[in-house]
Amino acid sequence: MSKPTTVDEYLEGFAGPGRALLEQLRALAHRAAPDASEEVKWGHPAWVHPSGTILFAMSGHKEHANFVFTPSTREAFDAELVPYATGKGSIKLPYGQPVPAELLGRMIAYRVREHEVDGVKWM
């Protein structure tokens, strides 16, 4: 199978709870960053600022999805992310569990401001 070139193609590779969670994250991304364009970067959905800088990305895995920000954005929310496994800039979201939409929405807003005001690029 070839690598997806659109987010729709990417999502076609998932079913059930995985697909449902990825669709929720996609809808949240569109609401929280309406000016960002949706692209596939490194084989995964990413949202790109009109300036061309990646703002955040997501990826689906066997039992969870990752929502990925810059490390500085993730670190700014460390206290609220205690219930989740995290990585350098990622948050692990298990399938079948509620999406922390309000928290992720605030993180997206922070990331947009971080780029537009502070000039923070992608990793």
Stockholm file with secondary structure:
# STOCKHOLM 1.0

chainA/1-123         MSKPTTVDEYLEGFAGPGRALLEQLRALAHRAAPDASEEVKWGHPAWVHPSGTILFAMSGHKEHANFVFTPSTREAFDAELVPYATGKGSIKLPYGQPVPAELLGRMIAYRVREHEVDGVKWM
#=GR chainA/1-123 SS CCCCSSHHHHHTTCCHHHHHHHHHHHHHHHHHCTTSEEEEETTEEEEECTTSCEEEEEEECSSEEEEECCHHHHHHTGGGGTTSCBCSSEEEEETTSCCCHHHHHHHHHHHHHHHHHHCCCCC
#=GC SS_cons         CCCCSSHHHHHTTCCHHHHHHHHHHHHHHHHHCTTSEEEEETTEEEEECTTSCEEEEEEECSSEEEEECCHHHHHHTGGGGTTSCBCSSEEEEETTSCCCHHHHHHHHHHHHHHHHHHCCCCC
//
